[in-house]
Structure formats: structure tokens, C-alpha cells
Amino acid sequence: MVGATQSTEAWKLLSKAEKIIILGHRNPDGDSVASCAALSSVLMNRGAEVEIVHPTEIPARLQFLKGPHKIGEHSIKPDVIVALDIAEKKRTYFPETFEGIPLINIDHHECNPNFGDLNIVDGKASSAAEVLYGLLKEWDPRCVTIDIANDLLFGILADSIVFQTTMTSAKTLRESAELIDMGANLRRLSLIASGAAEPEKLKFWSEVIGLAREVSPGLLSVAIPTTFMKEKNQPLKMLEGFVNFAARNCTAGVVVVFSEQPSGAVKVSMRSHELDVAKIAAKYGGGGHKNAAGALSKAKFDELVPSLLAEIESSM
Ligand SMILES: [Mn+2]
């Protein structure tokens, strides 16, 4: 258990708060949105007024996770703020008016600098959802409804890439089993979390796979220039989930997907079961976890692809 006193204090604060803001991180992922949704339901079911603030848009595939979501703005004056799944404060929405309001930091990133007034950070957990579920069991086990169980299981499945990352522990599986016992829908949620694609997307991905190149044994690169997307007449969102699909279906130890953005920036997504890709992502201004990390680089596509691949090769 992580910081029993901190968690007791956190529950005291949350129990007496009337207005609570929950913060998600930039470029919301499945764990972030699901954890925020789960916690918001718990607190609203207890009568609190809650807003979830995400700094940037929630992708379409995650919009089934219902909650009082707001994008880049808030309207209530919170008594307490909860940061969920946020590795560092600059990754979230934090206007000056939030300074001085009690901040509870619940996370699973090993690099989290404990920026909250109360910090419940378990760097060994698969996901923020796993940390949150542990807390809810301690705080009030009966508060986990079927909807909340579904949100929590989805968060775990999303960040563990359906139990594949090395952060997936026996505890992750036991707790997932508990959530399934409560009625969470493993089949439906794991299909979404594994990036299962709609037929049109899958057909397009078959063309994207044509760009794959085995750079060296165990290193697969897929570099997608904007010219390719234009030629195929496809929007960038058709690439959402592609990196997980490629990584799951390839034996390479490292899979990297580069997608050139219309702005000229390059989105880099890395998956690995051999290398700490978070370290590489950090060098390019990004972040993430050992097995799954990414960055948005301003370097030129034609220069970034070879230099980043060389960097990975030298670390392998
Ligand atoms: Mn997470």
C-alpha cells in the first residue's frame, strides 16, 4: 500500500469538499479519461459538484467514457483539486487561481515529482486506474458501481495494452478479476483498448503497413509523411491506434511510428518490450512509460526519422 496516511487525508478532504475539480493530462489517453470518469462518478454519487478538466480534446474513440468533461476551461470554484495520471504539473490545465487550493496527486509514473499537497503515487502500478481502484477499496468499497468498474477496468486495459506491458502484475490481474466480478465487460473493453479497428480503418492500415521497414533485427519503423496521407485522402485520426496494432502483431522488440503533422511537427509513438522508450521520448521533449512512450517533435521529418532510429539502435 502506498502512503496510508496520505490516502486517509485525501479521503477526508474529498469527503468534506462540495466542489471538486479533477485534472486530466494533455492528449488524453484511455487511462486518463477512464480514471477521471470513475473518480467523478464516485464523488458525484456522494453529492459533490464535480468538473473534469482536460487541457486538450478527448479523441473520438474515448468519448464513450462519460463524465462532466470540460476542455481547457472550468467554471466552478473548487475546494479541492485532484490531479490524476499526471506525471508533471505542466502536462495539465492549471490556471493561477488554482494556486493555494489543496491538490491531491494520484498517479503511477515513477518520475512523478510529488507536486501535490497530498501524493499517492505508485510507480509500480500498471495504470492510474489501478492506483485509484486500490484507493476506492480502502475509502469505500461499496462505491464501485458497474459503471465505475467498467471505467476502472478500461483504464487498466488501456495503459497495460491489454495486460501486455511489464507493469502488468499479478495484482493487476487480480484487481481486474474483481472488477469483472462486479460486472465490468472484459470482452467489449479489451477490444476497444487493444485498438481494434473499424473495417474501413483496418483496410487503410493494410496500406500503412506497406511503409513498415525493419531497420535492424528487432527494430520496426513505420514513417508516414503527410504526402502519403494526402495521396490516400485520409485524415490523421485514421492512424489512431495504429502503433498498438503494429506492436501487438509484430515480434520486433521495438516498434516506432512516425507521423508527420500538417504543421510540420512529427508525432513519434514507440512501443517496446525490450527498451525503456520513455527515456528516448524524454530526449525529444516527450514522455510516457518504459513500454509505451511518445513525443511531438518540431524537427524535420526527413531528419528526425533517421536520427531517432539511430539513437534507438545504439541503445539496443
Ligand atoms: Mn496512465
Residues whose N, C-alpha, C, O or C-beta is under 5 A from the ligand:
A	BS01	MN	D31 D85 S127 A128 D159
